[in-house]
Amino acid sequence: MHPRGTPRSGGSSRGWWTDADDVVALADALGLPQVDLVAHSAGTRLALATAVRYPDRVASMALVTPPAAWLTGTPYDGTPLADARTEHVVREAIRSLDQEDPDTEEAFRAAFLRQAPATYAHWNAEEQAHAHVGAVSLAAATAWFADIPHDVVDRIRAATLPRTLVLGGDQDLLTGVQPVIDYARMLGAEHRLVDDCGHYPWVEQPEAFLRLVGDWLAAVSSHPGAHAGN
């Protein structure tokens, strides 16, 4: 799926809560009464919105390296991970994450590339190539958070969710580790931690990622209809 605001879809997001309508519209177009959602990072908010607003349409979710503190309130614990990174380019990336707040499209793109080395466990050729894939947009990022209900956290916490897997990276400086563990617990989800991995496990640890997600999808397909434990 290419959400609103991405190059292949165009336009602007109506906010991730409302854009859940698009997930269901795509499922309808494909003739799918239910879907298994695999979502990464900011996309995990869209997956949660879809599961809460359309509970009969989501069979399961696999939420990959989700931003978590907004839902749990757990303090960020990534500082020791950051302190252990000594490479100059990574130190500069961490400084940018801590200090920069770009307010133009040009500055936003430049900051994204400057910060990229801190979002992987290693900064090798494969990671460097991946960091340049696709486009980023300040306007799209801003629109993603438009018109979100003030009680959205309460709605998610109170919902009966489908079976859910939360996949984290043990070196993810963006999310930290404990916030993701608490996020999984709050959602009644299973939690798996990928070793030697930052924010993009399919790039950094593809074999482990494919095994974990593949095993999960096989398990939920063989036992449909179960729900998370919250």
C-alpha positions as CSV (number, residue, x, y, z in Angstrom):
1,M,0.0,0.0,0.0
2,H,1.2,3.5,-0.9
3,P,-0.5,5.8,1.6
4,R,-1.7,9.3,0.7
5,G,1.1,11.8,0.5
6,T,3.6,9.3,-0.9
7,P,4.8,9.8,-4.5
8,R,2.8,6.9,-6.1
9,S,-0.5,8.0,-4.4
10,G,0.0,11.8,-4.3
11,G,-2.2,14.2,-2.4
12,S,-2.0,14.6,1.3
13,S,-2.7,12.4,4.3
14,R,-5.9,13.2,6.2
15,G,-4.1,12.1,9.3
16,W,-3.3,8.5,10.2
17,W,-6.5,8.0,12.1
18,T,-8.7,8.9,9.1
19,D,-6.5,7.2,6.6
20,A,-7.6,3.9,8.0
21,D,-10.5,4.3,5.6
22,D,-8.0,3.8,2.8
23,V,-6.7,0.5,4.1
24,V,-10.3,-0.8,4.1
25,A,-11.0,0.6,0.7
26,L,-7.9,-1.2,-0.7
27,A,-9.1,-4.5,1.0
28,D,-12.5,-4.0,-0.6
29,A,-10.9,-3.4,-4.0
30,L,-9.0,-6.6,-3.6
31,G,-12.0,-8.6,-2.5
32,L,-10.5,-9.3,0.9
33,P,-12.9,-9.5,3.9
34,Q,-10.0,-9.6,6.3
35,V,-6.3,-8.7,6.1
36,D,-3.1,-9.4,8.0
37,L,-1.3,-6.0,8.4
38,V,2.5,-5.7,8.4
39,A,3.4,-2.1,9.3
40,H,6.7,-0.3,10.0
41,S,7.5,2.6,12.2
42,A,4.9,5.5,11.6
43,G,2.8,3.0,9.7
44,T,2.1,1.1,12.9
45,R,-0.2,4.0,13.9
46,L,-2.2,3.4,10.7
47,A,-2.4,-0.3,11.5
48,L,-3.7,0.4,15.0
49,A,-6.2,2.9,13.7
50,T,-7.5,0.3,11.2
51,A,-7.7,-2.4,13.9
52,V,-9.6,-0.1,16.3
53,R,-11.9,1.5,13.8
54,Y,-12.6,-1.6,11.7
55,P,-12.1,-4.6,14.1
56,D,-13.8,-7.1,11.8
57,R,-11.5,-6.3,8.9
58,V,-8.1,-7.0,10.5
59,A,-7.2,-10.6,11.2
60,S,-3.7,-9.9,12.7
61,M,-1.0,-7.3,12.9
62,A,2.8,-7.4,12.8
63,L,4.1,-4.0,14.0
64,V,7.8,-3.5,13.2
65,T,10.0,-1.1,15.2
66,P,7.0,1.0,16.3
67,P,7.4,4.4,17.9
68,A,6.1,3.5,21.4
69,A,6.4,6.2,24.0
70,W,3.4,8.1,22.7
71,L,1.2,5.1,23.7
72,T,3.0,3.9,26.8
73,G,4.6,6.9,28.4
74,T,7.7,4.8,29.0
75,P,10.8,7.0,29.3
76,Y,13.2,6.7,26.4
77,D,16.1,4.4,27.2
78,G,18.2,4.7,24.0
79,T,20.8,7.0,25.5
80,P,23.2,4.1,26.5
81,L,22.8,2.7,22.9
82,A,23.7,6.1,21.5
83,D,26.6,6.6,23.9
84,A,28.1,3.3,22.7
85,R,28.3,4.5,19.1
86,T,31.7,6.1,18.5
87,E,31.8,6.6,14.7
88,H,32.0,10.3,13.8
89,V,29.2,10.1,11.3
90,V,26.9,8.4,13.8
91,R,27.8,11.0,16.5
92,E,26.9,13.8,14.1
93,A,23.6,12.0,13.3
94,I,22.8,11.7,16.9
95,R,23.6,15.4,17.5
96,S,21.2,16.2,14.6
97,L,18.4,14.1,16.0
98,D,18.8,15.8,19.4
99,Q,19.2,19.4,18.2
100,E,17.7,20.0,14.7
101,D,14.1,20.9,14.0
102,P,13.9,21.6,10.3
103,D,11.1,23.9,9.1
104,T,11.6,23.8,5.3
105,E,11.4,21.0,2.8
106,E,15.1,21.3,1.8
107,A,16.2,21.4,5.5
108,F,13.9,18.4,6.3
109,R,15.5,16.3,3.5
110,A,19.0,17.3,4.5
111,A,18.4,16.5,8.2
112,F,16.9,13.1,7.3
113,L,20.0,12.1,5.4
114,R,22.3,13.5,8.1
115,Q,20.4,11.6,10.8
116,A,20.3,8.3,8.9
117,P,23.5,6.8,10.2
118,A,22.0,6.7,13.7
119,T,18.9,4.7,12.6
120,Y,20.9,1.6,11.7
121,A,23.0,-0.7,13.9
122,H,25.9,-0.3,11.4
123,W,26.6,2.2,8.7
124,N,27.9,0.0,5.9
125,A,27.3,0.1,2.1
126,E,23.9,-1.6,2.2
127,E,22.6,0.7,4.9
128,Q,24.0,3.8,3.1
129,A,22.2,2.7,-0.1
130,H,18.9,2.1,1.7
131,A,19.0,5.5,3.3
132,H,18.7,7.1,-0.1
133,V,15.7,5.0,-1.2
134,G,12.5,7.0,-1.6
135,A,11.6,10.5,-0.7
136,V,10.8,12.4,2.5
137,S,8.5,15.4,2.8
138,L,7.9,17.8,5.7
139,A,4.4,18.5,4.3
140,A,3.6,14.8,4.2
141,A,5.0,14.2,7.7
142,T,3.0,17.1,9.1
143,A,-0.2,16.0,7.4
144,W,0.2,12.5,8.9
145,F,-0.6,13.9,12.3
146,A,-3.5,16.1,11.3
147,D,-6.9,15.7,13.1
148,I,-6.0,12.9,15.4
149,P,-8.7,12.4,18.1
150,H,-7.7,13.8,21.5
151,D,-8.6,10.5,23.2
152,V,-6.9,8.2,20.6
153,V,-4.6,6.7,23.2
154,D,-7.6,5.7,25.4
155,R,-9.4,4.3,22.4
156,I,-6.5,2.1,21.5
157,R,-5.9,0.9,25.0
158,A,-9.6,0.0,25.4
159,A,-9.9,-1.8,22.1
160,T,-10.0,-5.6,21.6
161,L,-7.2,-6.1,19.1
162,P,-6.5,-9.0,16.8
163,R,-3.5,-11.2,17.4
164,T,-0.5,-8.9,17.3
165,L,3.3,-9.3,17.0
166,V,5.6,-6.4,17.9
167,L,9.1,-6.6,16.4
168,G,11.9,-4.4,17.8
169,G,15.6,-3.9,17.2
170,D,18.0,-4.2,20.1
171,Q,20.0,-1.2,18.7
172,D,17.1,1.0,17.6
173,L,18.1,4.5,18.8
174,L,14.8,5.9,17.5
175,T,12.5,3.9,19.6
176,G,14.6,2.6,22.5
177,V,14.0,-0.9,23.8
178,Q,11.9,-0.8,26.9
179,P,9.3,1.5,25.4
180,V,8.7,-1.2,22.7
181,I,8.5,-4.0,25.2
182,D,5.9,-2.0,27.2
183,Y,4.0,-1.2,24.0
184,A,3.7,-4.9,23.2
185,R,2.6,-5.6,26.7
186,M,0.0,-2.8,26.6
187,L,-1.4,-4.2,23.3
188,G,-1.5,-7.7,24.6
189,A,0.9,-8.6,21.8
190,E,3.8,-11.0,21.4
191,H,7.2,-9.4,21.4
192,R,10.3,-10.4,19.5
193,L,13.7,-8.5,19.6
194,V,16.0,-8.7,16.6
195,D,19.7,-8.8,17.6
196,D,22.2,-6.4,16.2
197,C,19.5,-4.4,14.5
198,G,18.3,-0.8,14.4
199,H,15.1,0.6,12.9
200,Y,15.1,-1.4,9.6
201,P,15.3,-5.1,10.3
202,W,14.5,-6.3,6.7
203,V,17.6,-4.3,5.6
204,E,19.9,-5.1,8.5
205,Q,18.9,-8.6,9.4
206,P,16.8,-9.9,6.5
207,E,17.0,-13.6,7.3
208,A,15.8,-13.1,10.9
209,F,13.1,-10.6,9.8
210,L,11.7,-12.9,7.1
211,R,11.8,-15.9,9.5
212,L,10.0,-14.0,12.3
213,V,7.3,-12.4,10.2
214,G,6.9,-15.5,8.0
215,D,6.5,-17.8,11.1
216,W,4.0,-15.2,12.5
217,L,1.9,-15.1,9.4
218,A,1.9,-18.9,9.1
219,A,0.8,-19.2,12.8
220,V,-2.1,-16.7,12.5
221,S,-3.3,-18.2,9.2
222,S,-3.5,-21.7,10.9
223,H,-5.4,-20.3,13.9
224,P,-7.6,-17.5,12.6
225,G,-10.0,-15.5,14.8
226,A,-7.9,-15.3,17.9
227,H,-7.4,-11.9,19.6
228,A,-4.7,-10.2,21.6
229,G,-4.9,-10.5,25.4
230,N,-5.9,-7.0,26.4
